[in-house]
Amino acid sequence: MSSDEQDRYGCHIGIDYPSPTVDHRQARQEYLEPGKSQVTR
């Protein structure tokens, strides 16, 4: 949500609503990385 949208709706990420605790893109990479060496193609 952009800062303009947060102002418009009166809900600010990290203040009124908690910030995300997990970066899903990074967590996915960390989860998949060990398995890459196990895959044979």
C-alpha distance matrix in Angstrom:
0.0 3.8 6.6 8.2 6.2 6.6 10.1 10.8 10.3 11.8 9.8 9.0 8.3 11.8 13.5 13.1 11.6 12.9 11.5 12.1 15.9 16.5 15.5 16.4 17.4 19.7 21.1 22.0 23.8 25.6 26.7 27.9 29.6 32.7 33.4 33.6 37.0 38.3 37.6 40.6 40.5
3.8 0.0 3.8 5.4 5.2 6.3 8.7 9.9 10.8 12.0 10.8 9.5 9.6 12.8 14.2 14.4 13.8 15.1 13.4 14.6 18.3 18.9 17.5 18.9 19.4 21.4 23.3 24.3 25.7 27.6 29.0 30.1 31.5 34.8 35.6 35.5 38.8 40.4 39.7 42.6 42.4
6.6 3.8 0.0 3.8 5.4 4.9 6.1 8.5 9.9 10.1 9.5 7.7 8.8 11.7 12.3 12.9 13.2 14.8 13.5 15.6 19.0 20.4 19.3 21.3 21.9 23.5 25.3 26.8 28.1 29.6 31.2 32.7 33.8 37.0 38.2 38.1 41.3 43.0 42.6 45.5 45.5
8.2 5.4 3.8 0.0 3.8 5.4 5.1 6.1 8.7 9.7 10.4 9.9 11.8 14.9 14.9 14.9 15.5 17.7 16.8 18.8 22.4 23.6 22.6 24.1 24.7 26.6 28.4 29.6 31.0 32.8 34.2 35.5 36.8 40.0 41.0 40.8 44.2 45.8 45.1 48.0 47.7
6.2 5.2 5.4 3.8 0.0 3.8 5.4 4.9 6.1 8.2 8.4 8.9 10.6 14.2 14.3 13.4 13.5 16.0 15.6 17.3 21.0 22.2 21.4 22.6 23.5 25.7 27.1 28.1 29.9 31.7 32.8 34.1 35.8 38.9 39.6 39.7 43.1 44.4 43.7 46.6 46.4
6.6 6.3 4.9 5.4 3.8 0.0 3.8 5.5 5.3 5.7 5.1 5.2 7.5 10.9 10.6 9.8 10.3 13.0 12.9 15.2 18.8 20.5 20.2 21.8 23.2 25.0 26.2 27.6 29.5 30.8 32.0 33.7 35.3 38.2 39.2 39.5 42.8 44.1 43.7 46.8 46.9
10.1 8.7 6.1 5.1 5.4 3.8 0.0 3.8 5.5 5.0 6.7 7.1 10.3 13.1 11.9 11.3 12.9 15.8 16.0 18.6 22.0 24.0 23.7 25.5 26.7 28.4 29.7 31.3 33.0 34.3 35.6 37.3 38.8 41.7 42.8 43.1 46.4 47.8 47.4 50.5 50.5
10.8 9.9 8.5 6.1 4.9 5.5 3.8 0.0 3.8 5.7 8.0 9.8 12.7 15.9 14.8 13.4 14.6 17.8 18.2 20.5 24.1 25.8 25.5 26.8 28.0 30.1 31.3 32.5 34.4 36.0 37.0 38.5 40.3 43.3 44.0 44.3 47.7 48.9 48.3 51.3 51.2
10.3 10.8 9.9 8.7 6.1 5.3 5.5 3.8 0.0 3.8 5.5 8.4 11.2 14.4 13.2 10.9 11.9 15.4 16.4 18.6 22.1 23.9 24.1 25.2 26.9 29.0 29.8 31.0 33.3 34.7 35.4 37.1 39.1 41.9 42.5 43.1 46.5 47.5 47.0 50.1 50.1
11.8 12.0 10.1 9.7 8.2 5.7 5.0 5.7 3.8 0.0 3.8 6.5 10.0 12.4 10.4 8.4 10.4 14.0 15.3 18.1 21.3 23.7 24.2 25.8 27.6 29.3 30.0 31.7 33.8 34.9 35.8 37.8 39.5 42.2 43.2 43.9 47.2 48.2 48.0 51.3 51.5
9.8 10.8 9.5 10.4 8.4 5.1 6.7 8.0 5.5 3.8 0.0 3.8 6.6 9.2 7.8 5.5 6.8 10.3 11.7 14.4 17.6 20.0 20.7 22.3 24.4 25.9 26.4 28.2 30.5 31.3 32.2 34.3 36.1 38.7 39.7 40.5 43.7 44.8 44.6 48.0 48.4
9.0 9.5 7.7 9.9 8.9 5.2 7.1 9.8 8.4 6.5 3.8 0.0 3.8 6.2 5.4 5.2 6.3 8.8 9.3 12.4 15.5 18.0 18.5 20.6 22.4 23.6 24.4 26.5 28.4 29.1 30.3 32.5 34.0 36.6 37.9 38.6 41.7 43.0 43.0 46.4 46.9
8.3 9.6 8.8 11.8 10.6 7.5 10.3 12.7 11.2 10.0 6.6 3.8 0.0 3.8 5.5 6.2 5.0 6.0 5.7 8.7 11.8 14.2 14.7 16.9 18.9 19.9 20.7 22.8 24.8 25.4 26.6 28.9 30.3 32.9 34.2 35.0 38.0 39.3 39.4 42.8 43.4
11.8 12.8 11.7 14.9 14.2 10.9 13.1 15.9 14.4 12.4 9.2 6.2 3.8 0.0 3.8 6.3 5.5 4.7 4.6 8.4 10.5 13.5 14.6 17.3 19.5 19.8 20.3 23.0 24.7 24.8 26.2 28.8 30.0 32.3 34.0 34.9 37.7 39.1 39.6 43.1 44.0
13.5 14.2 12.3 14.9 14.3 10.6 11.9 14.8 13.2 10.4 7.8 5.4 5.5 3.8 0.0 3.8 5.6 6.6 8.1 11.8 13.8 17.0 18.3 20.9 23.2 23.6 24.0 26.6 28.5 28.5 29.8 32.5 33.7 35.9 37.6 38.7 41.5 42.8 43.3 46.8 47.7
13.1 14.4 12.9 14.9 13.4 9.8 11.3 13.4 10.9 8.4 5.5 5.2 6.2 6.3 3.8 0.0 3.8 6.8 9.3 12.6 14.9 18.0 19.5 21.5 24.1 24.9 25.0 27.4 29.6 29.8 30.7 33.3 34.9 37.1 38.5 39.7 42.7 43.6 44.0 47.5 48.3
11.6 13.8 13.2 15.5 13.5 10.3 12.9 14.6 11.9 10.4 6.8 6.3 5.0 5.5 5.6 3.8 0.0 3.8 6.6 9.3 11.7 14.7 16.3 18.1 20.8 21.8 21.6 23.8 26.3 26.5 27.2 29.8 31.6 33.7 34.9 36.2 39.2 40.1 40.4 43.9 44.7
12.9 15.1 14.8 17.7 16.0 13.0 15.8 17.8 15.4 14.0 10.3 8.8 6.0 4.7 6.6 6.8 3.8 0.0 3.8 6.4 8.2 11.5 13.5 15.5 18.4 18.9 18.6 21.2 23.5 23.4 24.1 27.0 28.6 30.6 32.0 33.4 36.2 37.1 37.7 41.3 42.3
11.5 13.4 13.5 16.8 15.6 12.9 16.0 18.2 16.4 15.3 11.7 9.3 5.7 4.6 8.1 9.3 6.6 3.8 0.0 3.8 6.2 9.0 10.4 12.9 15.4 15.8 15.9 18.6 20.6 20.6 21.8 24.4 25.8 28.0 29.6 30.7 33.5 34.7 35.2 38.7 39.7
12.1 14.6 15.6 18.8 17.3 15.2 18.6 20.5 18.6 18.1 14.4 12.4 8.7 8.4 11.8 12.6 9.3 6.4 3.8 0.0 3.8 5.6 7.1 9.2 12.1 12.6 12.4 14.9 17.1 17.3 18.2 20.8 22.4 24.6 26.0 27.1 30.1 31.1 31.5 35.1 36.1
15.9 18.3 19.0 22.4 21.0 18.8 22.0 24.1 22.1 21.3 17.6 15.5 11.8 10.5 13.8 14.9 11.7 8.2 6.2 3.8 0.0 3.8 6.8 9.2 12.2 11.8 10.9 14.0 16.1 15.4 16.3 19.4 20.7 22.5 24.2 25.7 28.3 29.4 30.2 33.8 35.2
16.5 18.9 20.4 23.6 22.2 20.5 24.0 25.8 23.9 23.7 20.0 18.0 14.2 13.5 17.0 18.0 14.7 11.5 9.0 5.6 3.8 0.0 3.8 5.6 8.7 8.3 7.2 10.2 12.4 12.0 12.8 15.7 17.2 19.1 20.7 22.0 24.8 25.8 26.5 30.1 31.4
15.5 17.5 19.3 22.6 21.4 20.2 23.7 25.5 24.1 24.2 20.7 18.5 14.7 14.6 18.3 19.5 16.3 13.5 10.4 7.1 6.8 3.8 0.0 3.8 5.6 5.5 6.1 8.6 10.2 10.7 12.2 14.4 15.6 18.2 19.6 20.4 23.3 24.7 25.1 28.5 29.5
16.4 18.9 21.3 24.1 22.6 21.8 25.5 26.8 25.2 25.8 22.3 20.6 16.9 17.3 20.9 21.5 18.1 15.5 12.9 9.2 9.2 5.6 3.8 0.0 3.8 5.5 5.0 5.9 8.6 9.8 10.2 12.0 14.0 16.6 17.5 18.3 21.5 22.5 22.5 26.0 26.8
17.4 19.4 21.9 24.7 23.5 23.2 26.7 28.0 26.9 27.6 24.4 22.4 18.9 19.5 23.2 24.1 20.8 18.4 15.4 12.1 12.2 8.7 5.6 3.8 0.0 3.8 5.6 5.3 6.4 8.8 10.1 10.8 12.3 15.5 16.3 16.4 19.7 21.1 20.8 24.1 24.7
19.7 21.4 23.5 26.6 25.7 25.0 28.4 30.1 29.0 29.3 25.9 23.6 19.9 19.8 23.6 24.9 21.8 18.9 15.8 12.6 11.8 8.3 5.5 5.5 3.8 0.0 3.8 5.4 5.2 6.2 8.6 10.0 10.5 13.5 15.2 15.4 18.3 20.1 20.4 23.7 24.8
21.1 23.3 25.3 28.4 27.1 26.2 29.7 31.3 29.8 30.0 26.4 24.4 20.7 20.3 24.0 25.0 21.6 18.6 15.9 12.4 10.9 7.2 6.1 5.0 5.6 3.8 0.0 3.8 5.5 5.1 6.1 8.6 10.0 12.2 13.7 14.9 17.6 18.8 19.5 23.0 24.5
22.0 24.3 26.8 29.6 28.1 27.6 31.3 32.5 31.0 31.7 28.2 26.5 22.8 23.0 26.6 27.4 23.8 21.2 18.6 14.9 14.0 10.2 8.6 5.9 5.3 5.4 3.8 0.0 3.8 5.5 5.1 6.1 8.5 11.1 11.6 12.5 15.7 16.6 16.7 20.2 21.3
23.8 25.7 28.1 31.0 29.9 29.5 33.0 34.4 33.3 33.8 30.5 28.4 24.8 24.7 28.5 29.6 26.3 23.5 20.6 17.1 16.1 12.4 10.2 8.6 6.4 5.2 5.5 3.8 0.0 3.8 5.4 5.2 5.8 9.2 10.3 10.3 13.4 15.1 15.2 18.6 19.7
25.6 27.6 29.6 32.8 31.7 30.8 34.3 36.0 34.7 34.9 31.3 29.1 25.4 24.8 28.5 29.8 26.5 23.4 20.6 17.3 15.4 12.0 10.7 9.8 8.8 6.2 5.1 5.5 3.8 0.0 3.8 5.6 5.4 7.6 9.7 10.7 13.0 14.6 15.7 19.3 21.1
26.7 29.0 31.2 34.2 32.8 32.0 35.6 37.0 35.4 35.8 32.2 30.3 26.6 26.2 29.8 30.7 27.2 24.1 21.8 18.2 16.3 12.8 12.2 10.2 10.1 8.6 6.1 5.1 5.4 3.8 0.0 3.8 5.8 6.9 7.9 9.9 12.4 13.0 14.1 17.8 19.7
27.9 30.1 32.7 35.5 34.1 33.7 37.3 38.5 37.1 37.8 34.3 32.5 28.9 28.8 32.5 33.3 29.8 27.0 24.4 20.8 19.4 15.7 14.4 12.0 10.8 10.0 8.6 6.1 5.2 5.6 3.8 0.0 3.8 5.8 5.5 6.6 9.8 10.5 10.8 14.4 16.1
29.6 31.5 33.8 36.8 35.8 35.3 38.8 40.3 39.1 39.5 36.1 34.0 30.3 30.0 33.7 34.9 31.6 28.6 25.8 22.4 20.7 17.2 15.6 14.0 12.3 10.5 10.0 8.5 5.8 5.4 5.8 3.8 0.0 3.9 5.5 5.4 7.8 9.8 10.7 14.1 16.0
32.7 34.8 37.0 40.0 38.9 38.2 41.7 43.3 41.9 42.2 38.7 36.6 32.9 32.3 35.9 37.1 33.7 30.6 28.0 24.6 22.5 19.1 18.2 16.6 15.5 13.5 12.2 11.1 9.2 7.6 6.9 5.8 3.9 0.0 3.8 5.6 6.3 7.6 9.8 13.2 15.9
33.4 35.6 38.2 41.0 39.6 39.2 42.8 44.0 42.5 43.2 39.7 37.9 34.2 34.0 37.6 38.5 34.9 32.0 29.6 26.0 24.2 20.7 19.6 17.5 16.3 15.2 13.7 11.6 10.3 9.7 7.9 5.5 5.5 3.8 0.0 3.8 5.4 5.2 6.6 10.3 12.9
33.6 35.5 38.1 40.8 39.7 39.5 43.1 44.3 43.1 43.9 40.5 38.6 35.0 34.9 38.7 39.7 36.2 33.4 30.7 27.1 25.7 22.0 20.4 18.3 16.4 15.4 14.9 12.5 10.3 10.7 9.9 6.6 5.4 5.6 3.8 0.0 3.8 5.4 5.5 8.6 10.7
37.0 38.8 41.3 44.2 43.1 42.8 46.4 47.7 46.5 47.2 43.7 41.7 38.0 37.7 41.5 42.7 39.2 36.2 33.5 30.1 28.3 24.8 23.3 21.5 19.7 18.3 17.6 15.7 13.4 13.0 12.4 9.8 7.8 6.3 5.4 3.8 0.0 3.8 5.7 7.9 10.8
38.3 40.4 43.0 45.8 44.4 44.1 47.8 48.9 47.5 48.2 44.8 43.0 39.3 39.1 42.8 43.6 40.1 37.1 34.7 31.1 29.4 25.8 24.7 22.5 21.1 20.1 18.8 16.6 15.1 14.6 13.0 10.5 9.8 7.6 5.2 5.4 3.8 0.0 3.8 6.5 9.9
37.6 39.7 42.6 45.1 43.7 43.7 47.4 48.3 47.0 48.0 44.6 43.0 39.4 39.6 43.3 44.0 40.4 37.7 35.2 31.5 30.2 26.5 25.1 22.5 20.8 20.4 19.5 16.7 15.2 15.7 14.1 10.8 10.7 9.8 6.6 5.5 5.7 3.8 0.0 3.8 6.5
40.6 42.6 45.5 48.0 46.6 46.8 50.5 51.3 50.1 51.3 48.0 46.4 42.8 43.1 46.8 47.5 43.9 41.3 38.7 35.1 33.8 30.1 28.5 26.0 24.1 23.7 23.0 20.2 18.6 19.3 17.8 14.4 14.1 13.2 10.3 8.6 7.9 6.5 3.8 0.0 3.8
40.5 42.4 45.5 47.7 46.4 46.9 50.5 51.2 50.1 51.5 48.4 46.9 43.4 44.0 47.7 48.3 44.7 42.3 39.7 36.1 35.2 31.4 29.5 26.8 24.7 24.8 24.5 21.3 19.7 21.1 19.7 16.1 16.0 15.9 12.9 10.7 10.8 9.9 6.5 3.8 0.0
